[in-house]
Amino acid sequence: MSEFLEDDRVLISPRHLAGAGLDRLADAIGPLVHLFGWPTGHDPTRGHVALDSPDHSLTVDFEPTRVDGIWWTIAHHQPYWEARFTRQTPIEAIAAVTQVLPQLLGDHRHADRIHLSTSSLADIAHLNGWAASPHGEAFTSPDGQCTLRRSADSDAAWSAAHGVYDGFDTHWNATFTQDTPDRLIAQFFAHLASTLPVERRYGEIPYLVRDLDDALITPIRGATVNPQVHHAAAQAGRAHHAHRR
């Protein structure tokens, strides 16, 4: 039996196991609306939210009723490129992408608050303990459950995929077509691979992840120290135990 109730707020790492985190949806949409003034359309009956850049060159669509499970689509015109994310893709990685879109279009307001990664994919992988293929065309998480790889498909330059237990409620994928800016892919990867935990309501975490050995879940309330420090200490203890085995 779990020590947590469904509504308990917890920290979980690694991020790729955390699930969507849709109670933080505003992190992906809010800055574009409130800081950059992007026009927004909303269909409350379907939960569909559509944002259009001021110059109409880029759109962001959140459509949770799509039958193919692709809830997020970011599309740019001239040159055409597209990034798509399915339902369980962690919101932190998606928000990291949407928040820097204005910078890619030349709007550098708030760049001091919204950091656009300058690291290479290989550097991000090395920093966070992901394994790299010999030619840097694929990166795999320490638990082996999540990958980012250059796609052989002519339509997609890079794709990320995750799933445990044959994908039951844990599967998600992200695709970036040809001409997607390299810095945008790096931005996504940096916030996916980060070892920092993310916050979730316990009931949001995919059921089959909750007792997974690779998932570290710690409480936010009731910790004797700062919850982030508590989680980091638990990570360090787990790493030390694994090293001794």
C-alpha positions as CSV (number, residue, x, y, z in Angstrom):
1,M,0.0,0.0,0.0
2,S,1.3,3.4,-0.9
3,E,2.3,6.0,1.7
4,F,0.7,8.7,-0.4
5,L,-2.9,9.7,-1.0
6,E,-4.2,10.5,-4.5
7,D,-4.2,14.3,-3.8
8,D,-0.8,14.5,-2.1
9,R,1.7,16.8,-3.8
10,V,5.0,14.9,-4.4
11,L,8.3,15.3,-6.2
12,I,9.2,12.7,-8.8
13,S,12.3,11.9,-10.8
14,P,13.3,11.0,-13.4
15,R,11.1,13.4,-15.4
16,H,10.3,11.0,-18.2
17,L,8.4,8.8,-15.8
18,A,6.3,11.7,-14.3
19,G,3.4,11.7,-16.7
20,A,1.8,14.8,-18.2
21,G,1.3,17.1,-15.2
22,L,-1.6,18.9,-16.8
23,D,-2.4,20.8,-13.7
24,R,0.6,22.9,-14.8
25,L,-0.9,23.6,-18.2
26,A,-0.6,27.3,-17.6
27,D,3.2,27.0,-17.6
28,A,3.1,26.1,-21.3
29,I,0.5,28.6,-22.4
30,G,0.4,31.4,-19.9
31,P,3.7,33.2,-20.8
32,L,2.8,33.4,-24.5
33,V,-0.5,35.1,-23.6
34,H,0.5,37.2,-20.6
35,L,4.1,38.2,-21.3
36,F,4.1,38.2,-25.1
37,G,0.5,39.0,-26.0
38,W,-0.1,36.1,-28.4
39,P,-3.7,36.0,-29.6
40,T,-5.6,33.0,-28.3
41,G,-8.6,31.0,-29.2
42,H,-10.4,28.6,-26.8
43,D,-13.1,26.1,-27.4
44,P,-14.2,25.1,-23.8
45,T,-16.4,22.2,-25.1
46,R,-13.3,20.4,-26.4
47,G,-10.6,22.0,-24.3
48,H,-8.9,23.1,-27.5
49,V,-6.6,26.1,-27.1
50,A,-5.0,27.7,-30.2
51,L,-2.3,30.4,-30.1
52,D,-0.9,32.4,-33.0
53,S,2.3,34.4,-33.0
54,P,1.8,38.1,-33.6
55,D,3.4,37.8,-37.1
56,H,1.3,34.7,-37.8
57,S,4.4,32.6,-38.6
58,L,3.9,30.1,-35.8
59,T,1.0,28.4,-34.1
60,V,0.6,26.4,-30.9
61,D,-2.3,24.0,-30.6
62,F,-3.4,22.1,-27.5
63,E,-6.1,19.6,-28.4
64,P,-6.8,17.0,-25.7
65,T,-9.6,15.3,-27.7
66,R,-7.5,14.1,-30.6
67,V,-8.0,10.4,-31.2
68,D,-4.4,9.9,-32.2
69,G,-3.2,11.1,-28.8
70,I,-1.2,14.0,-30.1
71,W,-2.2,16.7,-27.7
72,W,0.3,19.4,-28.6
73,T,1.3,20.7,-32.1
74,I,3.7,23.5,-32.7
75,A,3.9,24.5,-36.4
76,H,6.1,27.1,-38.2
77,H,5.7,28.4,-41.7
78,Q,8.5,29.3,-44.1
79,P,10.5,27.2,-43.4
80,Y,7.9,24.7,-42.4
81,W,8.7,22.6,-39.4
82,E,6.5,21.0,-36.7
83,A,6.9,19.6,-33.2
84,R,4.3,17.2,-31.8
85,F,3.9,15.8,-28.3
86,T,1.5,13.0,-27.2
87,R,-0.6,13.0,-24.0
88,Q,1.8,11.8,-21.3
89,T,4.8,13.9,-22.4
90,P,6.0,15.8,-19.3
91,I,4.6,19.3,-19.3
92,E,7.9,20.8,-18.1
93,A,9.7,19.8,-21.3
94,I,6.8,21.1,-23.4
95,A,6.6,24.4,-21.5
96,A,10.4,24.9,-21.9
97,V,9.8,24.8,-25.7
98,T,6.7,27.0,-25.9
99,Q,8.2,29.7,-23.6
100,V,11.2,30.3,-25.9
101,L,9.3,30.4,-29.1
102,P,9.2,34.3,-29.1
103,Q,13.0,34.3,-28.9
104,L,13.2,32.2,-32.0
105,L,11.1,34.8,-33.7
106,G,13.3,37.6,-32.6
107,D,11.3,38.8,-29.6
108,H,13.9,38.8,-26.8
109,R,11.8,40.4,-24.1
110,H,12.1,38.4,-20.8
111,A,15.1,36.5,-22.2
112,D,16.7,37.2,-18.8
113,R,14.0,35.1,-17.2
114,I,13.4,32.5,-19.9
115,H,16.6,30.7,-20.7
116,L,17.2,29.2,-24.1
117,S,19.6,26.4,-24.0
118,T,23.0,26.8,-25.8
119,S,24.2,23.3,-25.0
120,S,24.6,20.5,-27.5
121,L,22.5,17.3,-27.3
122,A,25.7,15.5,-26.4
123,D,26.6,17.9,-23.6
124,I,23.1,17.7,-22.2
125,A,23.2,13.9,-22.2
126,H,26.7,13.8,-20.6
127,L,25.6,16.3,-17.9
128,N,22.6,14.2,-16.9
129,G,24.0,10.7,-17.2
130,W,22.3,9.6,-20.5
131,A,24.2,7.2,-22.7
132,A,25.2,8.4,-26.2
133,S,25.6,6.2,-29.3
134,P,29.0,6.3,-31.0
135,H,28.0,8.9,-33.6
136,G,25.7,11.0,-31.3
137,E,22.5,10.0,-33.1
138,A,20.8,8.4,-30.1
139,F,20.7,9.1,-26.4
140,T,19.2,6.8,-23.7
141,S,18.2,7.5,-20.2
142,P,20.0,5.8,-17.3
143,D,17.1,3.5,-16.7
144,G,16.9,2.6,-20.4
145,Q,13.2,3.5,-20.7
146,C,13.5,6.8,-22.6
147,T,15.4,7.6,-25.8
148,L,16.0,10.6,-28.1
149,R,17.2,9.6,-31.5
150,R,17.7,10.9,-35.0
151,S,15.0,9.4,-37.0
152,A,15.4,7.5,-40.3
153,D,12.0,8.8,-41.3
154,S,12.4,11.5,-43.8
155,D,9.6,13.6,-42.1
156,A,11.2,13.6,-38.6
157,A,14.7,14.8,-37.8
158,W,14.5,13.7,-34.1
159,S,12.1,11.8,-32.0
160,A,11.8,11.0,-28.3
161,A,10.0,8.0,-27.0
162,H,9.2,6.5,-23.6
163,G,7.3,3.6,-22.3
164,V,7.4,0.9,-19.6
165,Y,5.2,-2.3,-19.3
166,D,4.5,-2.3,-23.0
167,G,3.5,1.3,-22.8
168,F,0.4,1.0,-20.7
169,D,-0.4,4.6,-19.7
170,T,3.3,5.3,-19.6
171,H,3.9,5.7,-23.3
172,W,4.6,9.1,-24.8
173,N,6.5,10.4,-27.8
174,A,7.7,13.7,-29.2
175,T,8.7,14.3,-32.9
176,F,10.5,17.2,-34.5
177,T,10.4,17.4,-38.3
178,Q,13.2,18.5,-40.6
179,D,14.1,22.2,-40.2
180,T,13.1,22.3,-36.5
181,P,15.7,24.6,-35.0
182,D,18.4,22.6,-33.2
183,R,18.2,24.9,-30.2
184,L,14.5,24.0,-29.8
185,I,15.3,20.3,-29.7
186,A,18.1,21.0,-27.2
187,Q,15.7,23.0,-25.1
188,F,13.3,20.1,-25.0
189,F,16.0,17.6,-24.2
190,A,17.6,19.8,-21.5
191,H,14.3,20.0,-19.6
192,L,13.5,16.3,-20.1
193,A,16.8,14.9,-19.1
194,S,17.4,17.2,-16.1
195,T,17.9,15.3,-12.9
196,L,15.9,17.9,-11.0
197,P,12.5,16.4,-9.8
198,V,9.1,17.8,-11.0
199,E,6.0,18.3,-8.9
200,R,2.9,16.2,-9.4
201,R,-0.3,15.3,-7.6
202,Y,0.3,11.7,-6.7
203,G,-2.8,10.6,-8.5
204,E,-1.4,12.0,-11.8
205,I,1.6,9.7,-11.8
206,P,0.9,6.7,-14.1
207,Y,-0.2,3.8,-12.0
208,L,2.5,1.4,-13.2
209,V,5.2,4.0,-12.4
210,R,4.3,4.4,-8.8
211,D,6.0,1.3,-7.5
212,L,8.7,1.2,-10.2
213,D,12.2,0.8,-8.8
214,D,13.6,3.5,-11.1
215,A,11.0,6.1,-10.0
216,L,11.9,8.2,-6.9
217,I,8.8,9.8,-5.3
218,T,9.2,12.0,-2.2
219,P,6.6,14.1,-0.3
220,I,6.4,17.9,-0.4
221,R,4.5,18.3,2.8
222,G,6.0,16.8,6.0
223,A,9.6,16.7,4.9
224,T,11.9,17.7,7.7
225,V,14.0,19.8,5.2
226,N,13.3,21.7,2.0
227,P,11.4,19.2,-0.3
228,Q,14.0,19.7,-3.1
229,V,16.8,19.0,-0.7
230,H,15.0,16.0,0.7
231,H,14.6,14.6,-2.8
232,A,18.2,15.3,-3.7
233,A,19.4,13.5,-0.6
234,A,17.2,10.5,-1.5
235,Q,18.7,10.6,-5.0
236,A,22.2,10.6,-3.6
237,G,21.4,7.8,-1.2
238,R,20.0,5.7,-4.0
239,A,23.0,6.3,-6.2
240,H,25.4,5.4,-3.4
241,H,23.5,2.1,-2.8
242,A,23.5,1.3,-6.5
243,H,27.3,1.9,-6.7
244,R,28.0,-0.4,-3.7
245,R,26.0,-3.3,-5.2
